Amino acid sequence: MVDHNNNNDVSESEKLPIQTLRHNISAYRRLWESNERVEVIGPVRVVHQYINMPEQSAEFYNETTKKVEEVRGCVPAMGYSFAAGTTDGPGSFAFEQGTTTSNPLWNTVRNFLAAPTEDDIRCQSPKPILLATGRIKLPYQWQPKIVSTQVAIIGNIVIAGVPGEFTTMSGRRLRESIRKVMSDASDDETSVIVAGLCNTYSDYITTPEEYQLQRYEGASTIYGPHTLTIYLKQYQELAKAAIQNKPVSPGPPAPELLQSNLIILVPPVLYDTPRWGYNFGDVIQQPQKVALPGDTIIAIFVAGHPRNNLMTESTFLTVEQLGDDEVWIPVATDADWETKFQWKRTSMILGSSQMTITWKIPQDVELGEYRIRHNGYYRYVLGGVYPYYGVTNHFQVSFGVSSRKYICLLLYNISIVNAEILYRKHFLYQNFI
């Protein structure tokens, strides 16, 4: 995996998504391998519509006033708690989750980019606006006003393609609202799937109650406290149109984001040169010669910039084991949990870099001879990108501590047995012979 931190330990914010992905993959595999399958039979229907969220309205039952109110969407804006980050990935400065009051200093910074209107402030309440993203149009809209909504029906399965990240409770309410439409039209049991991040990204969608707390997700709900209320109405209408085979208007045209209009703030890689006296792929620091399961192997290579080739179909590193036929066999890559690489530019003027590769040896690793291989590309100063590779010296992974304890215990037990046998022989010799 790739490490973006300055320390050598993987942060909790990096562990969590990988652990979640592993749990999901395990669950998907169990479902795939199980025999509990249901055949899906029926027509396929798909409806799609763009909507301008700040212009949308819906009815909302207010639990406090016990009245049905007409609510609307807001011009996109991000709240203070957005800058606080999440529990597993906190932000910078003094921002905290749950903030519902503004700060004059940060409001001045905000207004330098774009000042929200009084209507924006009232509409987004209790969210204090940190970034009036809907008012910023240079070089293009910072956040969309027009979003894509879509419903697909396959037999008795409904897939709701939503343009953002729904919280758990928001997703449940959306499923129930669509399921109600389907049950009113048919007695068949319907499964509703909420597919997030479809066609458009508009950050989070919280419930009105969650929005009031203004934690990270509420501050990132950009269309105001009734974003979910509007989506519930919209997806119910799309589901009805799909059931009744009624056409819907395409909606307002979405703005085009052309590649030529995009602004990239990351400077390009101009050139790479190896450090003095070395070539690309040379090993600056070799791994230890003998290691135990649970140890961490570290190797440092002379490297080019990783953005020369993102290696999306390959790997920046490979941990290889020497097989019985004297052939090196890959056992881990940069996609594995136990590996990590950290790139560092050692000289901005010369364009020199180094790559630190670490391998946390698993406890259940097969003992044997190993090496680490680094693959990369460098950019020549006169133009062109060229591949290189480097390998470390061989190192031995030997018995771990637990194995040594087991062997010592085994030898101890054998010695006890042998001693008992000798004692018995001596006793028999002394008394009967």
Stockholm file with secondary structure:
# STOCKHOLM 1.0

chainA/1-433         MVDHNNNNDVSESEKLPIQTLRHNISAYRRLWESNERVEVIGPVRVVHQYINMPEQSAEFYNETTKKVEEVRGCVPAMGYSFAAGTTDGPGSFAFEQGTTTSNPLWNTVRNFLAAPTEDDIRCQSPKPILLATGRIKLPYQWQPKIVSTQVAIIGNIVIAGVPGEFTTMSGRRLRESIRKVMSDASDDETSVIVAGLCNTYSDYITTPEEYQLQRYEGASTIYGPHTLTIYLKQYQELAKAAIQNKPVSPGPPAPELLQSNLIILVPPVLYDTPRWGYNFGDVIQQPQKVALPGDTIIAIFVAGHPRNNLMTESTFLTVEQLGDDEVWIPVATDADWETKFQWKRTSMILGSSQMTITWKIPQDVELGEYRIRHNGYYRYVLGGVYPYYGVTNHFQVSFGVSSRKYICLLLYNISIVNAEILYRKHFLYQNFI
#=GR chainA/1-433 SS CBCCSSSSSCCHHHHHHHHHHHHHHHHHHHHHHSSCCCCCCSCEEEEEEEEEGGGCEEEEEETTTTEEEEEECCCCCEEHHHHHEETTEECSTTCCTTCCSCCHHHHHHHHHHCCCCHHHHHHHTTSCEEECGGGCCSSSCSSCSEEEEEEEEETTEEEEECSSEECHHHHHHHHHHHHHHHHHHCSSCCEEEEECSCSCCCBEECCHHHHHHTCHHHHTBTTCTTHHHHHHHHHHHHHHHHHTTCCCCCCSCCCCCCGGGCCCCSCCCCCCCCCTTCCTTCEEECCCSEECTTCEEEEEEEECCGGGCCCTTSCSEEEEEECTTSCEEEEEETTSTTEEEEEEEEETTTTEEEEEEEEECCTTCCCEEEEEEEEEEEECTTSCEEEEEEECCCEEECCCHHHHHHHHHHHHHHHHHHHHHHHHHHHHHHHHC
#=GC SS_cons         CBCCSSSSSCCHHHHHHHHHHHHHHHHHHHHHHSSCCCCCCSCEEEEEEEEEGGGCEEEEEETTTTEEEEEECCCCCEEHHHHHEETTEECSTTCCTTCCSCCHHHHHHHHHHCCCCHHHHHHHTTSCEEECGGGCCSSSCSSCSEEEEEEEEETTEEEEECSSEECHHHHHHHHHHHHHHHHHHCSSCCEEEEECSCSCCCBEECCHHHHHHTCHHHHTBTTCTTHHHHHHHHHHHHHHHHHTTCCCCCCSCCCCCCGGGCCCCSCCCCCCCCCTTCCTTCEEECCCSEECTTCEEEEEEEECCGGGCCCTTSCSEEEEEECTTSCEEEEEETTSTTEEEEEEEEETTTTEEEEEEEEECCTTCCCEEEEEEEEEEEECTTSCEEEEEEECCCEEECCCHHHHHHHHHHHHHHHHHHHHHHHHHHHHHHHHC
//
